[in-house]
Amino acid sequence: MKGRWRVDVPSAAQWDAFVASHPQGNVLQASPWGALKARFGWHCRRIAVYDDDGTIRAGAQVLFRRYAGLAFGYTPRGPLLSGDPALDNHLIDGMRRLGRQMLAVAIRLEPNVREDDAQAPHLQTWFTRHRLVVAEPIQPRSTILVDLQPPVETIFTAYSKGHRADIRRAERIGVTVRTGGEADLSTFYDIMRATGERAAFAIHSAAYYTTAWQLHQPHSCLLVAELNGMPVASHLVFADARYGRYLYGGSTAEGLRSGANHLLAWHAMRWAREQGCIGYDLWGIPDALGQAATVADEAVRTALEQAAQQDPLIGVYRFKKGFGGRIVRFMPAFDLVLLPLLYPLARRKIGG
């Protein structure tokens, strides 16, 4: 106990209520995500700072991965800070203690705060004061957010002309969308595997996707698009208290030709809106485009846009940009270094 605050381990229910109420709360900081990662090689730990009335004011869900007897810690889309530097200092101190208990070389913090947020400069200064080292986020730093607060018809009208046409064409040629259940997860995995092979990206195991869907129910949704009775595309999306999150999706070659992915995204956004979400996070675009969105100098902006054309995410950006959203960029990550002599080696290993 220091002053009127105490640092302790919250229950899953306490923690999830706090994450849901926090302005920067994110599905990656909620307990189901921690439980998911704990089943696939990570150690999940939560720490919170309580006020004198027992209310959580700040906290973090930290994932640790073991490497050769040591560990690396990671706080996806967190920590969730109070904005009171004196109180938040206790959280950082508690994270240091937790990291040392876990024999961690460092803990990477990934604040869920946008660069254009008024508190971003103050947070940058605060992290620097704590001697945290700037690093690359593990989650996408730039993304597109679609506003789900207008009427459904207005949301659709904000889509590009081409996207609206693709959705209507998919419906016209007979593409249908249904909400899948557990029995459909094998179909989802088959589509993901085909997509990964075609686009040359790695995917998770079938067990991972199944566990993710199960643990996040009823706030996970498996959508399956079919044409002539055959699955051609599928999205696995999640909702937290504020945003729907498009984390996983794929399609067959026929799904690409038919516009099934566009129709799935339209259904996914309506599902997220029904969940009470204010927006839909399309989850990841080339970071150079996130930088370009805030650059005033035309030459610099053009250079960034040209650099983005070489990014592996440029293809998915072309798909995502037509949904009428806004490009946003988050603050960088910050490493809380605990074993300085080993830190350079650990950073080279994990990147960033």
Backbone hydrogen bonds, N-H to C=O, Kabsch-Sander energy under -0.5 kcal/mol:
donor,donor_aa,acceptor,acceptor_aa,energy
2,K,5,W,-2.2
5,W,2,K,-2.0
6,R,50,Y,-1.8
8,D,6,R,-0.5
8,D,48,A,-2.6
15,W,11,S,-2.6
16,D,12,A,-2.6
17,A,13,A,-1.9
18,F,14,Q,-1.8
19,V,15,W,-2.7
20,A,16,D,-2.3
21,S,17,A,-1.3
22,H,18,F,-1.4
25,G,22,H,-2.0
29,Q,26,N,-2.2
30,A,26,N,-0.6
30,A,27,V,-0.8
33,W,30,A,-0.7
34,G,30,A,-1.5
35,A,31,S,-2.7
36,L,32,P,-2.3
37,K,33,W,-2.4
38,A,34,G,-2.1
39,R,35,A,-1.1
39,R,36,L,-0.8
40,F,37,K,-1.3
41,G,38,A,-0.6
42,W,37,K,-2.1
43,H,64,F,-2.6
44,C,42,W,-0.5
45,R,62,V,-2.7
47,I,60,A,-2.1
48,A,8,D,-2.7
49,V,58,A,-3.0
50,Y,6,R,-3.4
50,Y,48,A,-0.6
51,D,55,T,-3.0
54,G,51,D,-1.9
57,R,49,V,-3.2
58,A,49,V,-1.1
59,G,80,L,-2.4
60,A,47,I,-2.3
62,V,45,R,-3.4
62,V,60,A,-0.6
63,L,74,Y,-3.3
64,F,43,H,-2.8
65,R,72,F,-2.2
67,Y,70,L,-3.0
70,L,67,Y,-2.3
71,A,103,L,-1.8
72,F,65,R,-2.1
73,G,106,A,-3.2
74,Y,63,L,-2.3
75,T,108,R,-3.0
78,G,75,T,-1.6
80,L,59,G,-2.8
81,L,79,P,-0.8
88,D,84,D,-3.0
89,N,85,P,-1.9
90,H,86,A,-0.7
90,H,87,L,-1.0
91,L,87,L,-1.0
92,I,88,D,-2.1
93,D,89,N,-2.4
94,G,90,H,-2.4
95,M,91,L,-2.6
96,R,92,I,-2.2
97,R,93,D,-2.1
98,L,94,G,-2.5
99,G,95,M,-2.8
100,R,96,R,-2.2
101,Q,97,R,-2.3
102,M,98,L,-1.7
103,L,100,R,-1.2
104,A,99,G,-2.9
105,V,71,A,-3.1
106,A,71,A,-0.5
107,I,336,L,-1.7
108,R,73,G,-2.9
109,L,107,I,-0.6
109,L,334,F,-3.6
110,E,75,T,-1.1
110,E,78,G,-2.4
113,V,111,P,-1.8
115,E,329,R,-3.2
117,D,114,R,-1.6
120,A,117,D,-1.6
123,L,119,Q,-2.4
124,Q,120,A,-2.6
125,T,121,P,-2.1
126,W,122,H,-2.3
127,F,123,L,-3.0
128,T,124,Q,-2.1
129,R,125,T,-2.2
130,H,126,W,-1.3
131,R,128,T,-1.9
132,L,127,F,-2.2
133,V,335,D,-2.3
135,A,333,A,-2.8
136,E,352,G,-1.1
143,T,328,V,-2.4
145,L,326,R,-2.5
146,V,280,Y,-2.7
148,L,278,I,-2.6
149,Q,278,I,-0.6
154,T,151,P,-0.6
155,I,151,P,-2.1
156,F,152,V,-2.2
157,T,153,E,-2.1
158,A,154,T,-1.5
159,Y,156,F,-1.4
160,S,322,G,-3.0
164,R,160,S,-2.5
165,A,161,K,-2.1
166,D,162,G,-2.3
167,I,163,H,-2.4
168,R,164,R,-2.3
169,R,165,A,-2.6
170,A,166,D,-2.6
171,E,167,I,-2.1
172,R,168,R,-2.4
173,I,169,R,-2.3
174,G,171,E,-0.9
175,V,170,A,-2.9
176,T,226,E,-2.5
178,R,224,V,-2.3
180,G,178,R,-0.6
180,G,222,L,-3.6
184,D,181,G,-1.7
185,L,182,E,-1.5
188,F,184,D,-2.3
189,Y,185,L,-2.4
190,D,186,S,-2.2
191,I,187,T,-2.2
192,M,188,F,-2.6
193,R,189,Y,-2.9
194,A,190,D,-2.1
195,T,191,I,-2.4
196,G,192,M,-2.8
197,E,193,R,-2.2
198,R,194,A,-2.1
199,A,195,T,-2.9
200,A,196,G,-1.2
201,F,196,G,-1.5
209,Y,205,S,-1.7
210,T,206,A,-2.2
211,T,207,A,-2.5
212,A,208,Y,-2.6
213,W,209,Y,-2.3
214,Q,210,T,-2.4
215,L,211,T,-2.9
216,H,212,A,-1.5
217,Q,213,W,-0.5
217,Q,214,Q,-1.1
219,H,216,H,-2.8
221,C,237,V,-2.8
222,L,180,G,-0.5
223,L,221,C,-0.6
223,L,235,H,-2.8
224,V,178,R,-2.8
225,A,233,A,-3.0
226,E,176,T,-2.7
227,L,230,M,-2.6
230,M,227,L,-1.6
232,V,225,A,-3.0
233,A,225,A,-1.3
234,S,250,G,-2.4
235,H,223,L,-2.0
236,L,248,Y,-2.8
237,V,221,C,-2.5
237,V,235,H,-0.6
238,F,245,R,-2.1
239,A,219,H,-2.2
240,D,243,Y,-2.3
244,G,279,G,-2.4
245,R,238,F,-3.6
246,Y,281,D,-2.6
247,L,236,L,-0.7
247,L,245,R,-1.2
248,Y,236,L,-1.6
250,G,234,S,-2.2
252,T,232,V,-2.9
256,L,252,T,-2.0
257,R,253,A,-2.1
258,S,254,E,-2.0
259,G,255,G,-0.8
259,G,256,L,-0.7
260,A,255,G,-1.7
261,N,255,G,-0.6
263,L,259,G,-1.8
264,L,260,A,-2.5
265,A,261,N,-2.3
266,W,262,H,-1.8
267,H,263,L,-2.0
268,A,264,L,-2.9
269,M,265,A,-2.4
270,R,266,W,-1.5
271,W,267,H,-2.3
272,A,268,A,-2.6
273,R,269,M,-2.3
274,E,270,R,-2.1
275,Q,271,W,-1.3
276,G,273,R,-1.5
277,C,272,A,-2.2
278,I,242,R,-2.4
279,G,242,R,-1.5
280,Y,146,V,-2.1
281,D,244,G,-3.4
282,L,144,I,-2.6
282,L,280,Y,-0.7
285,I,142,S,-1.7
289,L,286,P,-1.2
290,G,286,P,-1.0
291,Q,287,D,-2.3
292,A,288,A,-2.4
293,A,289,L,-1.6
294,T,291,Q,-1.4
295,V,292,A,-1.1
301,R,297,D,-2.5
302,T,298,E,-2.5
303,A,299,A,-2.1
304,L,300,V,-2.3
305,E,301,R,-2.4
306,Q,302,T,-2.1
307,A,303,A,-2.2
308,A,304,L,-2.0
309,Q,305,E,-0.6
309,Q,306,Q,-0.9
310,Q,307,A,-1.6
311,D,308,A,-1.6
314,I,311,D,-2.1
315,G,312,P,-0.5
317,Y,313,L,-2.1
318,R,314,I,-1.8
319,F,315,G,-1.1
320,K,316,V,-2.6
321,K,317,Y,-3.0
322,G,319,F,-0.6
323,F,320,K,-1.7
324,G,321,K,-0.8
326,R,145,L,-2.8
328,V,143,T,-2.5
330,F,141,R,-2.8
331,M,113,V,-2.7
333,A,135,A,-1.9
334,F,109,L,-2.4
335,D,133,V,-3.4
336,L,107,I,-3.3
336,L,334,F,-0.6
337,V,335,D,-1.0
338,L,105,V,-2.7
339,L,105,V,-2.2
342,L,339,L,-1.0
343,Y,339,L,-1.3
346,A,342,L,-2.3
347,R,343,Y,-2.9
348,R,344,P,-1.9
349,K,345,L,-1.7
350,I,346,A,-2.2
351,G,347,R,-2.1
